[in-house]
Amino acid sequence: MSKFYLTTPIYYVNDEPHIGHTYTTVIADVLARYYKLVGYETFFLTGTDEHGNKIQEVAKKNNLEPKTYCDNIVEKFKIAWKLLDIGYNNFIRTTDDYHEKTVQYVLQKIYESGDIYKKYYEGLYCIHCEKFISEDELVDGVCPDHKVAPVIHKEENYFFKLSKYKDIIYEKIKSSEIKIYPETRRNEILGKLELEVEDISISRKTLKWGIVLPFDSEQTIYVWIDALINYLSGIDYFGIKGQPLPHLWPCDLHLIGKDILWFHAVIWPGLLLALKLPLPKQILAHGFFTINGQKMSKTLGNVIKPKQLVDLFGIDATRMLLISNFPLGVDGDFSIDDLRKRYNTELADNLGNLITRTFGMLDKYFSSNLEVKKPSLEVYQKINECVKEYENCFSSLQIHKIPQTILELTSYANWYVQYKTPWILFKEAKTEELKQVIFDLLYCIKASAVLFYPVMPNVTLKIFEILNEKFNESVFVDLVKRSEIYIASNKFNKSEILFKKI
């Protein structure tokens, strides 16, 4: 059996989950559902990053111990993902005992290989990024991401020989052994690798809220090194938890934000090369987004939380609207008003309207009883075109196009109703022609419902209830991989309004 192992970043717990975390996690869930349906052994890893100065500080502000603070925030992430039907296989925490032991095991191995050494280092350090930052990365003297001036930091730390692996990593990316999406991000990393790459500090002497180095108990492990290793501990690669899944490595897809691409495209492969392990196959770095044209911030009061969206649009519509709002690799903007307009246009007026009118006619003209025969050749070809484009969206990671591809089929079906005028066929007693129109609409609806399952699973199940059928993996595979689709029932249920207009 083929496998597909995908990950989100593990989210930093300095705050509650918001629309940024939600966007990435829903995309991952859509991909995981798809690959599971087409027969892959699928493993979806997400979780939380819980060590570092920032966590220690925010816990102190809340008069809590760091672990207690983390426990509270982690629970909010788990509640949010349950609310959105996120079906992860493992939720890893960097405070999990097996993760901490895995991190220590990994660093001990790299240390024994000679790729870690100790030296004094002085440089500009952004407390919020928890990393050293060079002067040429500053914008007007401050960190471009956090708008805060870095501090001069000097201490004796352990360093990883990243420079040793620079050329190998460059060739792996250049040859597309490691694929990076979009192309602009790939070129950005290749450009940086053509310059000097320094070794990186992997420990901190002053940080107490972190994992202790296995070979020096006076130092803790740099939070980013700790975090990256979750991709191995999350599948218990070394068997430390006692539930090893090493066959899942290498990772098939890391889903990340563009601000952490260097860590995943360069530092992470460097560590893996030092461990003599295969490198991840694909890294997709999505862009940043704004809210109504402004950066999301507590101060502006424009932070959007998952529950706000679900309360307004429902679970499935929230998932659909999020992933299709803009192309995955570019920066974009979220606006509740725009999402509301799209909900009304794409779901209430398009998909919802098609279902209501089709099953309304089926009830009115045939009392919801009809032995369905094959679709017309034109409609069958239209469904096939939709399926091929749908497959291409997944293979090319153009996730934002998936809903639109399906909605083109439902738009066609709505046009088809107007073109065929079934009410006139009924009035003129052209029963066979009228039946064929209904057949064709039912096939369009069923195909749309099948294809929507990874994005809107509950909506798919509701449509199948109306069709008086059961949805399962074989139905999906029949359509997507074999171009086969049948209407199994001859008695249908009355439809409910799936998307009430807002």
C-alpha positions in Angstrom: 0.0 0.0 0.0 1.3 3.5 -0.9 1.6 5.9 2.0 1.1 9.7 2.5 2.5 11.4 5.6 1.7 15.1 5.9 2.2 17.6 8.7 1.2 21.1 9.7 3.6 23.2 11.7 3.3 22.6 15.4 1.7 25.8 16.6 3.3 28.0 19.2 1.1 28.2 22.3 1.7 31.9 23.1 -2.0 32.5 22.1 -5.2 30.7 21.3 -5.9 29.2 17.8 -7.0 31.8 15.2 -7.9 31.8 11.5 -4.2 31.5 10.5 -3.8 28.2 12.4 -7.3 27.1 11.1 -6.4 27.8 7.4 -3.3 25.5 7.4 -5.0 22.8 9.4 -8.1 22.6 7.3 -6.0 22.3 4.1 -4.1 19.5 5.7 -7.3 17.7 6.7 -8.7 18.0 3.1 -5.5 16.5 1.7 -5.5 13.7 4.4 -9.1 12.8 3.6 -8.5 12.6 -0.1 -5.4 10.4 0.2 -7.2 8.1 2.6 -10.1 7.8 0.2 -8.0 6.8 -2.7 -6.3 4.0 -0.7 -3.1 5.5 0.7 -2.0 4.7 4.2 -2.4 8.3 5.4 -0.9 9.8 8.5 -1.7 13.4 9.5 0.4 15.0 12.2 -0.3 18.3 13.9 0.4 19.6 17.4 1.9 22.4 19.6 5.3 23.9 20.2 5.5 24.7 23.9 9.1 25.6 24.9 11.0 28.8 24.8 11.3 32.3 26.4 8.0 33.6 25.0 6.1 30.8 26.7 7.9 31.3 30.0 7.1 35.0 29.9 3.4 34.7 28.9 2.9 32.0 31.6 4.4 34.3 34.2 2.1 37.1 33.1 -0.8 34.8 33.7 0.6 33.7 37.1 0.9 30.1 35.9 3.6 27.5 35.6 4.7 27.1 32.0 3.3 23.6 31.7 0.0 24.5 33.2 -0.3 27.5 30.9 0.5 25.2 27.9 -2.1 22.6 29.0 -4.8 25.3 28.9 -3.9 26.5 25.4 -3.5 23.0 24.0 -7.0 22.2 25.1 -8.3 25.2 23.1 -6.5 23.9 20.0 -8.0 20.4 20.4 -11.5 21.9 20.9 -11.1 24.0 17.8 -10.0 21.1 15.7 -12.8 18.9 16.9 -15.2 21.7 16.1 -13.9 21.8 12.5 -13.9 18.0 12.0 -10.1 17.8 11.8 -9.2 14.1 11.7 -5.5 14.1 12.7 -3.8 10.9 13.5 -1.5 12.3 16.2 -1.5 15.6 18.1 2.0 15.9 19.4 3.2 18.3 22.1 6.8 19.2 22.6 6.3 18.7 26.3 5.3 15.0 25.7 7.8 12.8 27.4 8.5 10.6 24.3 9.1 13.8 22.2 11.6 15.1 24.7 13.4 11.8 24.8 13.5 11.6 21.0 15.0 15.1 20.7 17.7 14.2 23.2 18.4 10.9 21.3 18.7 12.7 18.0 21.1 15.4 19.3 23.2 12.8 21.0 23.5 10.9 17.7 24.5 14.1 15.8 26.9 15.1 18.6 28.6 11.7 18.5 29.0 12.0 14.7 31.1 15.2 15.2 28.5 17.6 13.6 28.0 19.6 16.9 30.6 21.7 18.6 30.8 24.4 21.2 31.9 28.1 20.8 31.1 31.6 22.0 28.7 33.6 19.9 27.6 37.2 19.9 24.8 38.5 17.7 21.5 40.3 17.3 18.7 38.1 18.8 14.9 38.6 18.3 13.3 37.4 21.5 9.9 37.0 19.7 11.4 34.9 16.9 13.6 33.1 19.3 16.5 33.3 16.8 19.6 35.2 15.9 18.9 37.7 13.2 21.4 39.4 10.8 21.6 43.2 10.3 20.6 42.8 6.6 17.3 41.1 7.7 16.3 44.1 9.8 13.9 46.7 8.5 14.5 50.2 9.9 16.4 48.5 12.7 13.7 46.2 13.8 12.6 42.6 13.2 10.4 42.7 10.0 7.9 40.2 11.5 7.6 41.5 15.1 8.5 45.2 14.7 10.8 45.0 17.7 14.5 45.8 17.9 16.7 42.8 18.6 19.0 42.6 21.6 22.7 41.9 21.6 23.1 38.4 23.0 26.4 36.7 23.8 26.9 33.2 25.3 28.7 30.0 24.8 26.5 27.6 22.9 26.6 24.4 20.9 26.5 24.7 17.1 25.4 22.4 14.4 27.6 22.3 11.2 24.9 23.4 8.8 27.5 24.8 6.5 28.8 21.3 5.9 25.5 20.3 4.3 24.8 23.5 2.4 25.9 22.3 -1.1 24.1 18.9 -0.7 20.9 20.7 0.3 21.2 23.1 -2.7 21.5 20.2 -5.1 18.6 18.3 -3.5 16.3 21.4 -4.0 17.8 22.2 -7.5 17.1 18.7 -8.7 13.6 18.7 -7.1 14.4 15.8 -4.9 13.0 18.2 -2.3 10.1 20.0 -4.1 9.3 23.5 -2.7 6.0 25.2 -3.6 5.4 27.8 -4.9 8.3 28.3 -7.4 9.0 31.8 -6.0 9.8 30.3 -2.6 12.0 27.6 -4.1 14.0 30.3 -6.0 14.3 32.3 -2.8 15.9 29.4 -0.9 18.2 28.5 -3.8 19.3 32.2 -3.9 20.1 32.2 -0.1 22.0 28.9 -0.5 24.2 30.5 -3.1 25.5 32.9 -0.4 27.5 32.0 2.7 25.5 29.8 5.2 26.7 29.9 8.8 26.5 27.1 11.3 23.6 27.5 13.7 23.4 27.6 17.5 21.3 24.7 18.8 21.4 25.4 22.5 20.8 28.2 25.0 22.5 28.6 28.4 20.1 31.1 29.8 16.8 29.4 28.8 15.3 27.2 31.5 12.0 26.3 29.9 13.3 23.8 27.4 14.7 20.3 26.9 18.1 19.7 28.5 21.0 18.8 26.2 21.9 15.1 26.7 25.6 15.9 26.7 25.6 19.1 28.7 23.0 19.5 31.5 23.7 23.3 31.8 22.2 24.0 28.4 18.8 23.6 26.9 17.9 22.9 23.3 17.1 25.8 21.0 13.3 25.8 20.6 13.4 25.5 16.8 15.6 22.4 16.8 13.3 20.9 19.4 10.2 21.7 17.3 11.6 20.3 13.9 12.3 16.9 15.4 8.5 16.5 16.1 8.2 15.2 12.5 10.2 12.1 13.6 8.9 11.8 17.2 5.3 12.2 15.9 5.6 8.9 14.1 7.8 7.5 16.9 10.5 6.9 14.2 13.1 5.6 16.8 10.6 3.5 18.8 11.0 5.5 22.0 7.2 5.6 22.6 6.9 1.9 21.7 4.6 2.5 18.7 7.1 3.0 15.9 6.0 3.8 12.3 9.3 4.3 10.6 7.9 3.1 7.2 6.0 6.5 7.0 9.3 8.4 6.7 10.2 10.4 4.6 7.4 13.0 5.0 5.5 13.4 1.8 4.4 17.0 2.5 5.2 19.6 5.1 2.6 22.4 5.1 4.0 25.6 6.6 3.9 29.4 6.5 6.5 31.2 4.3 8.1 32.8 7.4 9.4 29.4 8.6 10.6 28.1 5.2 14.3 28.4 5.9 14.0 26.2 9.0 12.1 23.5 7.0 14.0 23.7 3.7 17.6 24.1 5.0 18.0 23.5 8.7 15.7 20.5 8.8 17.3 18.7 5.8 20.7 19.5 7.4 19.8 17.7 10.6 18.4 14.7 8.6 21.5 14.5 6.5 23.5 14.4 9.7 21.3 11.5 10.9 21.7 9.8 7.4 17.9 9.8 7.0 15.9 10.5 3.8 14.7 14.1 3.2 11.1 15.3 3.0 9.6 15.1 -0.5 7.6 18.3 -0.6 7.3 21.5 1.3 4.4 23.9 0.6 4.9 27.4 2.1 1.7 29.4 2.1 1.6 33.1 2.2 0.6 35.6 4.8 -2.9 37.2 4.9 -4.5 40.2 6.3 -8.0 40.8 7.7 -9.9 43.5 5.8 -6.5 44.7 4.5 -4.9 45.0 7.9 -2.4 42.7 9.7 -4.2 40.5 12.2 -3.6 41.8 15.8 -5.1 41.9 19.2 -4.6 45.6 19.4 -6.7 46.2 16.3 -9.3 43.7 17.6 -9.5 41.9 14.2 -8.3 38.4 15.3 -10.8 35.9 13.9 -11.2 32.6 15.9 -12.5 29.4 14.4 -15.8 29.4 16.4 -16.7 32.8 15.0 -16.6 31.4 11.5 -18.5 28.2 12.4 -21.2 30.1 14.2 -21.7 32.2 11.1 -21.3 29.7 8.3 -21.4 26.2 9.8 -18.6 23.7 9.9 -18.5 22.6 6.3 -19.0 26.0 4.7 -16.2 27.4 6.9 -13.9 24.7 5.6 -14.8 25.4 2.0 -14.6 29.2 2.2 -11.2 29.1 4.0 -9.3 26.9 1.6 -10.7 28.5 -1.5 -10.3 32.2 -0.5 -7.0 32.7 -2.4 -4.2 30.6 -4.0 -2.2 28.7 -1.4 1.2 30.0 -2.1 0.4 33.8 -2.2 -0.5 36.4 0.3 -4.2 37.2 0.6 -6.9 38.9 2.5 -9.8 37.6 4.6 -13.0 39.6 5.0 -16.1 38.4 6.7 -18.2 40.4 4.3 -16.5 38.8 1.3 -16.9 35.3 2.9 -20.6 36.0 3.5 -21.1 37.0 -0.2 -19.3 33.9 -1.4 -21.3 31.7 0.9 -24.6 33.1 -0.5 -23.4 33.0 -4.1 -21.5 29.7 -4.2 -23.3 27.6 -1.7 -26.8 29.0 -1.1 -27.6 30.1 -4.7 -25.5 27.5 -6.5 -25.1 24.1 -4.8 -28.0 24.6 -2.4 -30.4 25.8 -5.1 -29.5 22.9 -7.4 -30.4 20.4 -4.7 -33.6 22.1 -3.7 -35.0 22.5 -7.2 -33.9 19.0 -8.4 -35.5 17.1 -5.5 -38.5 19.5 -5.6 -39.1 18.5 -9.2 -38.5 14.9 -8.5 -41.2 15.0 -5.8 -43.6 17.1 -7.8 -43.3 15.2 -11.1 -42.6 11.6 -9.9 -43.5 11.6 -6.2 -39.8 11.0 -5.4 -39.9 7.6 -7.1 -37.9 7.1 -10.3 -35.8 4.3 -11.7 -32.7 6.2 -12.8 -31.0 5.2 -16.1 -27.6 6.4 -17.5 -26.8 10.1 -17.8 -26.8 11.7 -21.3 -23.4 11.6 -23.0 -23.0 15.4 -22.7 -23.5 15.3 -18.9 -21.3 12.2 -18.5 -18.5 14.1 -20.3 -19.0 17.2 -18.2 -18.7 15.1 -15.0 -15.5 13.5 -16.4 -14.0 16.9 -17.2 -14.7 18.0 -13.6 -13.1 14.8 -12.2 -9.9 15.2 -14.2 -9.5 18.8 -13.2 -10.3 17.8 -9.6 -7.5 15.2 -9.7 -5.1 17.8 -11.1 -5.9 20.2 -8.2 -4.7 17.6 -5.7 -1.6 16.4 -7.7 -0.5 20.0 -8.3 -1.4 21.2 -4.7 -3.7 23.8 -6.1 -6.0 23.2 -3.2 -7.8 26.6 -3.6 -9.2 25.4 -6.9 -11.0 22.3 -5.6 -14.3 23.9 -4.6 -14.4 26.1 -7.7 -13.9 23.1 -9.9 -16.8 21.2 -8.4 -19.0 24.4 -8.4 -18.4 24.7 -12.1 -20.3 21.4 -12.4 -23.2 22.5 -10.2 -23.3 25.8 -12.2 -23.6 23.8 -15.4 -26.4 21.8 -13.8 -28.3 24.9 -12.9 -27.9 26.2 -16.4 -29.0 22.8 -17.7 -32.3 23.2 -15.8 -33.0 26.5 -17.5 -31.9 25.2 -20.9 -34.1 22.0 -20.8 -37.1 23.7 -19.1 -38.4 20.6 -17.4 -41.6 22.4 -16.3 -42.5 22.8 -20.0 -41.7 19.1 -20.7 -44.0 18.2 -17.8 -46.8 20.4 -19.2 -46.4 18.9 -22.7 -46.3 15.4 -21.2 -42.9 14.6 -22.6 -42.3 12.1 -19.9 -39.2 10.4 -21.2 -37.4 13.7 -22.0 -38.3 14.9 -18.5 -37.0 11.8 -16.9 -33.6 12.2 -18.7 -33.3 15.7 -17.4 -33.9 14.5 -13.9 -31.4 11.6 -14.4 -28.8 14.1 -15.5 -29.3 16.4 -12.6 -29.1 13.6 -10.1 -25.8 12.5 -11.6 -24.4 16.0 -11.4 -25.6 16.2 -7.7 -24.1 12.8 -6.8 -20.8 13.6 -8.5 -20.6 16.9 -6.7 -21.4 15.4 -3.4 -18.7 12.7 -3.8 -16.0 15.2 -4.8 -16.9 17.5 -2.0 -16.3 14.9 0.7 -12.7 15.9 1.6 -13.8 19.5 1.9 -17.3 19.3 3.2 -17.8 15.8 4.6 -21.1 16.5 6.5 -22.7 18.1 3.5 -21.7 15.0 1.4 -23.4 12.7 3.9 -26.6 14.9 4.0 -26.8 14.8 0.2 -26.4 11.0 0.2 -29.2 10.7 2.7 -31.4 12.6 0.3 -30.2 10.3 -2.5 -31.1 7.4 -0.2 -27.6 6.0 -0.5 -24.6 5.3 1.7 -21.3 7.1 1.1 -18.1 5.1 1.3 -14.6 4.8 -0.1 -15.6 2.6 -3.0 -18.1 5.2 -4.2 -15.3 7.8 -4.2 -12.8 5.5 -6.0 -15.3 4.5 -8.6 -15.8 8.1 -9.6 -12.4 9.6 -9.2 -10.2 6.6 -10.4 -12.6 4.7 -12.7 -15.0 7.4 -14.0 -17.9 5.2 -12.9 -21.0 6.6 -11.3 -24.4 5.1 -10.6 -27.6 6.1 -8.9 -28.3 3.1 -6.7 -31.8 4.1 -5.4 -35.1 4.6 -7.1 -36.8 6.2 -4.1 -35.5 9.5 -2.8 -36.0 11.6 0.3 -37.2 15.2 0.4 -34.4 17.7 0.6 -33.7 20.1 3.4 -32.2 23.5 2.9 -28.5 22.8 3.2 -27.3 26.4 3.0 -29.7 29.0 4.5 -28.9 32.4 2.9 -27.2 34.8 5.2 
